[in-house]
Every structure is written in structure tokens, then in C-alpha cells.
Amino acid sequence: MLGVMTSETSTASLATSLLGLHRDPALLTVVNVWDSISATVVTDIPGTLALASASHSIAASRGYEDGEKIPVDEMIEEVRRIVAATSLPVTADLEGGYGDAAETVRKAIGVGVVGANIEDQLKPLAEAAAQVEAVMAAAAAEGVPDFVLNARTDAFVKGADNPLQEAVTRGKAFLDAGAPVVFVPAPLDEEAVATLVDAFGPQRLTTIGLPGTPSLARLEELGVARVSYGPMSQRVALTALAELVEAVHAGGGVPDTMRPLN
């Protein structure tokens, strides 16, 4: 029926919105979340345009080590709770795809996810590119052709011989296979960022915000599409918790800067 918004079209619309945020020359920043309450807090901060889950943080909050130790259905269930806690587009960190990246993305779309990080884990390039193509085909088959696959290369994480050149080669292959953006997690300096943007084109590179990396303003000038923060946001929250415990043990209490939760 005309004029009726179905869950499928709503998900597709959110994906289109998320893709537009990546294509906009204004840098997209996403502070990663790991459960419903962190999703609510981040959503409620003015200026938040999208949410991203952090697989490491979700696994840690449920007592698992990182690296696909958490069962895929448990990961998807936590992501479903995050999606339910916000009206904003949600992109999910789905590690390497849990053995079947296309099927894992299909499950994620089923709970309202409109983008995902998928690691290449330095698989042979042809295999990694085929995985990207399969994910995008699965998303299109689910009615979400604008699904924002943030195709991650582990060239730096896993210590390739020439990690920058490897990231360039793999990123270009992933873009050719249909990924809209490429994620290169590493403490990249300005020269490395400029090299990657030059190879991929503007608004095609996503990075991680680490101490010592170029400022957000400079990354925007260089043409980076998005900066995320992975498990750092949970570490910041846990640091605040540890500091509260230390203050209590020292005879103090909650800080005056504590904010009320809705």
C-alpha cells in the first residue's frame, strides 16, 4: 500500500541516511556503544548523528575475550538492543563475520542494523574481496542496497610487511568489490592518512581516534569520511568507575560533575 512505511523501507531509509553522512565532506564522528544504556546516553548528546557498536566492548561486558569468542547470536542480540534504544542509524562491529560474513550481515539487517565493520583478517586478497562482494549482495537481497559496509583491513593490526601499501591495495580492491568505505585501524599519521585518501578518494576512508593521531579538523580537511573510537569509549567509562572507587576508598564520593540519567 502506498504511503505505508514498512520495517524494510525504514531500515533502507536509515541506511541511505548513514551513507549520506559518510559522503558528506563534514567528518562523521561515532563514539562507540556496547549496550542499551550507553546507546541512550550517546544518542541524547546533541550533535550525535549515528551510533556504532564496539564488538570488543560488547564481548567484554558479557564476559568474553575479543576475537569472535562471543557466539554470533549473542552479539546480534546485544546489537538488537542498541538499535531498539535509538532512532539513529546504527552500524555494528561484526568482527570477521563469524565464519559467514554475508549471513551475519543478513542477521544484523534483520534487527535493524544499516552498516557494519567486517575485518579482512589478512585473508588472501581475492577471498577478502569476494567476502565484501558477498556482503553487499546479501544486503541488497535484504532490501538495503545502501548498506554501509566499512570494509576493514588488518594490514597494520596484523603487521603486514608494508602495512600502508597493503592497506592501499586491499582498500582499493574492497571499494571495487562494492564497499562504500574502508576502515584502516591504526595510529595513522597525517602522511599516511593523505596517502590513503589519495588512493581511495575523498570520503572513502574511515579511521580510529587514538591519542596522537591528527585532529578531527585536520582529518576532515584531508577528506576522511568517519572517525570511530572502538573500545576506547568503554575504557573511558570504566576509568571513571575506577576513579569513583578510588575516591570512595579515600573517603570521598561521587563527583560534582556527575550527570543525571533519564
C-alpha positions in Angstrom: 0.0 0.0 0.0 1.3 3.4 -0.9 2.3 5.6 2.0 2.9 2.8 4.4 6.4 2.7 6.0 7.4 -0.9 6.5 10.3 -2.1 8.6 12.2 -2.9 5.5 11.8 0.5 3.9 12.6 2.1 7.3 15.8 0.2 7.5 16.7 1.0 3.9 16.0 4.7 4.6 18.3 4.7 7.6 21.0 3.1 5.5 20.7 5.8 2.9 20.9 8.4 5.6 24.0 6.7 7.1 25.6 6.5 3.6 24.9 10.2 3.1 26.7 11.1 6.4 29.8 9.3 5.1 29.6 11.0 1.7 29.2 14.5 3.3 32.5 16.4 3.4 31.8 17.1 7.0 33.5 14.4 9.1 31.2 11.9 10.8 32.3 11.0 14.3 30.8 8.0 16.1 31.6 7.3 19.8 31.0 3.5 20.1 28.5 2.0 22.4 28.0 -1.5 23.8 24.6 -1.8 25.4 21.2 -0.1 25.7 22.2 2.5 28.3 25.4 3.6 26.5 23.3 3.8 23.3 20.8 6.0 25.1 23.4 8.3 26.6 25.3 8.8 23.3 22.0 9.3 21.4 20.9 12.0 23.7 24.1 14.2 23.3 23.4 17.0 20.8 25.3 16.5 17.6 25.2 12.7 17.6 24.1 11.6 14.1 24.7 7.9 14.2 25.7 5.1 16.5 28.3 2.3 16.2 28.7 -0.7 18.3 32.1 -2.0 19.5 32.5 -5.7 19.4 35.3 -5.8 21.9 33.2 -3.8 24.4 30.1 -6.0 23.9 32.2 -9.1 24.4 33.9 -7.7 27.5 30.5 -6.7 29.0 29.3 -10.3 28.6 32.5 -11.9 29.9 34.1 -12.9 26.6 37.5 -12.2 25.2 37.7 -10.3 21.9 38.1 -12.2 18.7 34.7 -13.8 17.9 34.7 -15.7 21.3 31.1 -14.4 21.9 28.5 -16.5 20.0 27.3 -14.7 17.0 23.6 -14.8 18.1 24.6 -13.3 21.4 26.4 -10.5 19.6 23.4 -9.8 17.3 21.0 -9.8 20.3 23.0 -7.1 22.0 23.1 -5.1 18.8 19.3 -5.5 18.5 19.0 -3.9 22.0 21.2 -1.0 20.8 19.1 -0.5 17.7 15.9 -0.5 19.9 17.4 2.2 22.1 17.8 4.8 19.4 16.1 6.3 16.3 19.5 7.0 14.7 21.2 4.8 12.2 23.3 2.0 13.8 26.4 0.4 12.3 27.7 -2.8 14.0 31.2 -4.1 14.5 30.8 -7.7 13.4 34.5 -8.7 13.6 35.4 -11.0 10.8 31.8 -12.2 10.2 31.8 -15.2 12.4 32.6 -17.7 9.6 30.0 -16.4 7.2 30.1 -12.6 6.9 27.2 -12.4 4.4 24.9 -14.4 6.7 26.0 -12.5 9.8 25.2 -9.2 8.0 21.8 -10.6 6.9 21.0 -11.4 10.6 22.2 -7.9 11.6 19.9 -6.2 9.0 17.1 -8.3 10.4 17.4 -6.4 13.7 17.7 -3.0 12.1 21.5 -2.6 11.5 22.3 -0.5 8.5 26.1 -0.7 8.4 28.9 -3.0 9.6 32.6 -3.4 10.1 33.9 -6.6 8.7 37.6 -7.5 9.2 39.6 -9.0 6.3 41.9 -10.7 8.9 44.5 -10.6 6.1 42.8 -13.4 4.2 44.2 -13.8 0.7 43.1 -10.7 -1.2 40.8 -12.5 -3.7 39.0 -14.2 -0.8 38.7 -11.0 1.2 37.3 -9.1 -1.9 34.9 -11.9 -2.6 33.7 -11.6 1.0 33.0 -7.9 0.5 31.0 -8.6 -2.7 29.0 -11.3 -0.9 28.1 -9.0 2.0 26.9 -6.2 -0.3 24.9 -8.7 -2.4 23.3 -10.1 0.8 22.4 -6.5 1.9 20.9 -5.8 -1.5 18.9 -9.0 -1.3 17.5 -7.9 2.1 16.3 -4.6 0.5 19.2 -2.5 1.9 21.3 -1.6 -1.2 22.9 1.4 0.6 24.2 -0.8 3.4 27.4 0.9 4.7 29.9 -1.8 4.8 33.0 -0.4 6.5 35.4 -2.9 5.0 38.3 -3.2 7.5 41.8 -4.2 6.5 44.0 -5.6 9.2 47.2 -4.6 7.4 48.5 -2.6 10.4 46.8 -4.7 13.1 48.3 -8.0 11.9 51.7 -6.5 10.9 51.9 -6.8 7.1 55.4 -6.3 5.7 54.5 -3.0 4.2 51.2 -2.1 6.0 50.5 1.2 4.3 50.9 -0.3 0.8 49.0 -3.4 1.8 46.2 -1.2 3.1 46.1 0.7 -0.2 46.0 -2.4 -2.2 43.3 -4.1 -0.1 41.2 -1.0 0.3 41.1 -0.3 -3.4 40.0 -3.9 -4.0 37.3 -3.6 -1.4 36.0 -0.4 -3.0 36.0 -2.1 -6.4 34.0 -5.0 -4.8 31.3 -2.6 -3.7 32.2 -1.4 -0.2 31.4 2.2 0.2 34.1 2.9 2.7 37.3 1.2 4.0 38.4 1.1 7.6 42.1 1.2 8.4 42.5 1.0 12.2 46.0 2.1 13.3 47.7 5.2 14.8 48.0 6.8 11.4 49.9 10.0 11.0 48.9 12.8 8.6 51.1 11.5 5.8 49.6 8.0 6.0 46.1 9.4 6.0 46.8 11.6 3.0 48.2 8.6 1.1 45.1 6.5 1.8 42.7 9.3 0.9 44.6 9.9 -2.3 44.4 6.2 -3.1 40.7 5.7 -2.2 39.3 9.1 -3.0 37.7 11.6 -0.6 35.1 10.3 1.9 36.1 6.7 1.4 38.5 6.2 4.4 37.4 5.7 8.0 39.9 5.8 10.9 40.0 5.3 14.6 40.6 8.1 17.1 43.7 7.3 19.0 46.0 9.5 21.1 48.5 11.2 18.9 46.5 11.0 15.6 45.7 14.1 13.6 42.9 16.3 14.9 39.4 15.9 13.8 39.5 19.2 12.0 42.6 18.1 10.1 41.1 14.7 9.2 38.1 16.5 7.8 40.4 18.7 5.7 42.2 15.6 4.4 38.9 14.1 3.2 38.4 11.3 5.8 34.8 10.1 5.9 34.4 8.9 9.6 36.3 8.5 12.8 35.2 6.0 15.4 36.5 5.1 18.8 36.2 1.3 19.2 36.7 0.1 22.8 38.1 3.4 24.0 34.7 4.8 25.0 34.1 1.8 27.3 37.6 2.2 28.7 36.9 5.9 29.4 33.6 4.8 31.2 35.4 2.2 33.2 38.2 4.6 34.1 35.5 6.9 35.6 34.2 3.9 37.6 37.7 3.0 38.8 38.2 6.7 39.8 35.0 6.7 41.8 36.0 3.5 43.6 39.4 5.2 44.4 37.6 8.3 45.6 35.3 6.3 47.9 38.2 4.3 49.3 39.9 7.6 50.1 36.8 8.9 51.9 35.2 10.8 49.1 32.2 10.2 46.9 30.6 10.9 43.6 32.0 13.8 41.6 30.0 17.1 41.3 30.2 16.6 37.5 28.0 13.5 37.6 25.1 13.8 35.2 21.6 12.5 35.8 20.3 9.7 33.5 16.9 9.9 32.1 
